[in-house]
Amino acid sequence: MQIVILALSLCLVASIALAVVLSPSISPLASARDSDGDGHPDAYDAAPKNPELWAYVSATIMVIVQSSHPHSNFTYDISIDGRSMASGAIAAGQVKVENITVHFLIGKANSATVEMVASATDGSVLRKDLVLETGGWYQEPFDIPL
């Protein structure tokens, strides 16, 4: 009887150890696993089932907001891909700098295209497509005219 209990206990321990090693979510070997074959381990791959997309990265866009108007104050809003990223107020003749960090998914192309839209209360609009690369720094002017 004790031999049977010992044998069942050993089988139970072995099956739990085997399940842990083979389970991709808790296995200590999971960091070496590459499900989609893109060369990036699943533990660091943002899209482990898609070989075209593999990492979240970021880039910084410096938007220089400048009012050429001599008398009026304005409010502005800067959005990236339809999401508001920065807003504020600017006085006549003033210059402000907005540093916006954009996070995006890259893969084999190593870049992503985002649409930046800056608009002011006077109706001034800057719409620009930017091709961003990881760790890049981009500068874009936005002038509020007279």
C-alpha positions as a Markdown table, in Angstrom:
| # | Residue | x | y | z |
|---|---|---|---|---|
| 1 | Met | 0.0 | 0.0 | 0.0 |
| 2 | Gln | 2.8 | 2.4 | 0.9 |
| 3 | Ile | 4.6 | 1.6 | -2.3 |
| 4 | Val | 1.4 | 2.5 | -4.3 |
| 5 | Ile | 1.1 | 5.8 | -2.5 |
| 6 | Leu | 4.8 | 6.6 | -3.0 |
| 7 | Ala | 4.5 | 5.7 | -6.7 |
| 8 | Leu | 1.4 | 7.8 | -7.2 |
| 9 | Ser | 3.1 | 10.7 | -5.4 |
| 10 | Leu | 6.1 | 10.5 | -7.6 |
| 11 | Cys | 3.9 | 10.4 | -10.7 |
| 12 | Leu | 2.0 | 13.5 | -9.5 |
| 13 | Val | 5.2 | 15.4 | -8.8 |
| 14 | Ala | 6.6 | 14.4 | -12.2 |
| 15 | Ser | 3.4 | 15.4 | -14.0 |
| 16 | Ile | 3.4 | 18.8 | -12.3 |
| 17 | Ala | 7.0 | 19.4 | -13.1 |
| 18 | Leu | 6.4 | 18.4 | -16.7 |
| 19 | Ala | 3.4 | 20.7 | -17.0 |
| 20 | Val | 5.4 | 23.7 | -15.7 |
| 21 | Val | 8.3 | 23.0 | -18.1 |
| 22 | Leu | 6.0 | 22.6 | -21.1 |
| 23 | Ser | 3.6 | 25.4 | -20.3 |
| 24 | Pro | 4.5 | 28.5 | -22.4 |
| 25 | Ser | 3.1 | 31.0 | -19.8 |
| 26 | Ile | 5.0 | 29.7 | -16.7 |
| 27 | Ser | 7.9 | 27.7 | -18.1 |
| 28 | Pro | 11.4 | 28.8 | -17.3 |
| 29 | Leu | 12.2 | 27.9 | -20.9 |
| 30 | Ala | 9.6 | 30.3 | -22.3 |
| 31 | Ser | 12.1 | 33.1 | -22.8 |
| 32 | Ala | 13.8 | 31.0 | -25.4 |
| 33 | Arg | 10.6 | 30.1 | -27.2 |
| 34 | Asp | 9.8 | 31.9 | -30.5 |
| 35 | Ser | 6.4 | 30.9 | -31.7 |
| 36 | Asp | 6.3 | 33.0 | -34.8 |
| 37 | Gly | 9.9 | 32.4 | -35.9 |
| 38 | Asp | 10.8 | 36.1 | -36.1 |
| 39 | Gly | 14.0 | 35.8 | -34.1 |
| 40 | His | 12.5 | 37.5 | -31.0 |
| 41 | Pro | 11.7 | 35.3 | -28.0 |
| 42 | Asp | 8.0 | 35.3 | -27.0 |
| 43 | Ala | 8.9 | 36.7 | -23.6 |
| 44 | Tyr | 10.0 | 40.0 | -25.3 |
| 45 | Asp | 7.7 | 39.8 | -28.4 |
| 46 | Ala | 4.7 | 42.2 | -28.2 |
| 47 | Ala | 3.0 | 40.1 | -30.9 |
| 48 | Pro | 4.3 | 36.5 | -30.4 |
| 49 | Lys | 1.9 | 35.1 | -33.0 |
| 50 | Asn | 2.7 | 37.7 | -35.7 |
| 51 | Pro | 6.2 | 37.7 | -37.3 |
| 52 | Glu | 5.6 | 41.2 | -38.8 |
| 53 | Leu | 5.1 | 42.9 | -35.4 |
| 54 | Trp | 7.5 | 42.3 | -32.5 |
| 55 | Ala | 8.2 | 45.2 | -30.2 |
| 56 | Tyr | 6.7 | 48.3 | -28.6 |
| 57 | Val | 9.0 | 51.3 | -29.0 |
| 58 | Ser | 8.8 | 55.0 | -28.8 |
| 59 | Ala | 9.9 | 58.2 | -30.5 |
| 60 | Thr | 9.7 | 61.9 | -29.4 |
| 61 | Ile | 8.1 | 64.6 | -31.5 |
| 62 | Met | 9.0 | 68.2 | -30.5 |
| 63 | Val | 6.2 | 70.5 | -31.7 |
| 64 | Ile | 7.1 | 74.2 | -31.7 |
| 65 | Val | 3.9 | 76.2 | -31.4 |
| 66 | Gln | 4.4 | 79.8 | -32.4 |
| 67 | Ser | 1.9 | 82.7 | -32.6 |
| 68 | Ser | 2.7 | 85.3 | -35.2 |
| 69 | His | -0.5 | 87.2 | -34.2 |
| 70 | Pro | 0.3 | 90.5 | -32.5 |
| 71 | His | -2.8 | 90.8 | -30.2 |
| 72 | Ser | -4.8 | 87.6 | -29.7 |
| 73 | Asn | -4.4 | 84.6 | -27.4 |
| 74 | Phe | -5.1 | 81.2 | -28.7 |
| 75 | Thr | -5.7 | 77.6 | -27.4 |
| 76 | Tyr | -4.2 | 74.7 | -29.3 |
| 77 | Asp | -4.6 | 70.9 | -29.4 |
| 78 | Ile | -2.1 | 68.4 | -30.8 |
| 79 | Ser | -3.3 | 64.9 | -31.6 |
| 80 | Ile | -1.5 | 61.8 | -32.9 |
| 81 | Asp | -3.6 | 59.3 | -34.8 |
| 82 | Gly | -6.8 | 60.9 | -33.4 |
| 83 | Arg | -5.7 | 60.8 | -29.8 |
| 84 | Ser | -5.1 | 64.2 | -28.0 |
| 85 | Met | -1.5 | 64.3 | -26.8 |
| 86 | Ala | -1.0 | 67.9 | -25.8 |
| 87 | Ser | -3.0 | 71.1 | -25.4 |
| 88 | Gly | -2.5 | 74.5 | -24.0 |
| 89 | Ala | -2.8 | 78.3 | -24.4 |
| 90 | Ile | -0.5 | 80.6 | -26.2 |
| 91 | Ala | -0.3 | 84.4 | -26.0 |
| 92 | Ala | 0.3 | 86.8 | -28.9 |
| 93 | Gly | 3.8 | 86.5 | -30.2 |
| 94 | Gln | 4.7 | 83.7 | -27.8 |
| 95 | Val | 6.5 | 80.4 | -28.6 |
| 96 | Lys | 5.9 | 77.2 | -26.8 |
| 97 | Val | 7.5 | 73.8 | -27.1 |
| 98 | Glu | 5.6 | 70.5 | -26.6 |
| 99 | Asn | 7.6 | 67.3 | -26.4 |
| 100 | Ile | 5.3 | 64.4 | -27.2 |
| 101 | Thr | 6.5 | 60.8 | -26.8 |
| 102 | Val | 4.7 | 58.4 | -29.1 |
| 103 | His | 4.6 | 54.6 | -28.4 |
| 104 | Phe | 4.0 | 52.3 | -31.3 |
| 105 | Leu | 4.5 | 48.7 | -32.5 |
| 106 | Ile | 7.3 | 47.9 | -35.0 |
| 107 | Gly | 8.5 | 44.8 | -36.7 |
| 108 | Lys | 10.4 | 44.0 | -39.8 |
| 109 | Ala | 9.8 | 47.5 | -41.2 |
| 110 | Asn | 11.3 | 49.1 | -38.0 |
| 111 | Ser | 9.1 | 52.2 | -38.4 |
| 112 | Ala | 5.5 | 53.3 | -38.2 |
| 113 | Thr | 3.5 | 56.1 | -39.8 |
| 114 | Val | 1.5 | 58.4 | -37.5 |
| 115 | Glu | -0.7 | 61.3 | -38.4 |
| 116 | Met | -0.1 | 64.5 | -36.4 |
| 117 | Val | -2.8 | 67.2 | -36.3 |
| 118 | Ala | -2.3 | 70.5 | -34.6 |
| 119 | Ser | -5.2 | 73.0 | -34.5 |
| 120 | Ala | -5.8 | 76.4 | -32.9 |
| 121 | Thr | -8.9 | 78.4 | -32.0 |
| 122 | Asp | -8.4 | 80.7 | -35.0 |
| 123 | Gly | -8.8 | 77.7 | -37.4 |
| 124 | Ser | -5.1 | 77.1 | -38.1 |
| 125 | Val | -4.5 | 73.5 | -38.8 |
| 126 | Leu | -1.3 | 71.5 | -39.4 |
| 127 | Arg | -1.8 | 68.0 | -40.6 |
| 128 | Lys | 1.2 | 65.8 | -41.3 |
| 129 | Asp | 2.1 | 62.2 | -41.7 |
| 130 | Leu | 5.3 | 61.3 | -39.9 |
| 131 | Val | 7.3 | 58.1 | -40.4 |
| 132 | Leu | 8.7 | 57.3 | -36.9 |
| 133 | Glu | 11.6 | 55.1 | -36.0 |
| 134 | Thr | 12.5 | 53.7 | -32.6 |
| 135 | Gly | 14.4 | 56.3 | -30.5 |
| 136 | Gly | 13.9 | 59.0 | -33.1 |
| 137 | Trp | 13.6 | 62.7 | -32.4 |
| 138 | Tyr | 11.4 | 64.7 | -34.7 |
| 139 | Gln | 10.8 | 68.5 | -34.8 |
| 140 | Glu | 7.6 | 70.0 | -36.3 |
| 141 | Pro | 6.7 | 73.7 | -36.4 |
| 142 | Phe | 3.1 | 74.9 | -36.0 |
| 143 | Asp | 2.7 | 78.6 | -36.8 |
| 144 | Ile | -0.5 | 80.5 | -35.9 |
| 145 | Pro | -0.6 | 83.1 | -38.6 |
| 146 | Leu | -1.5 | 86.8 | -38.5 |
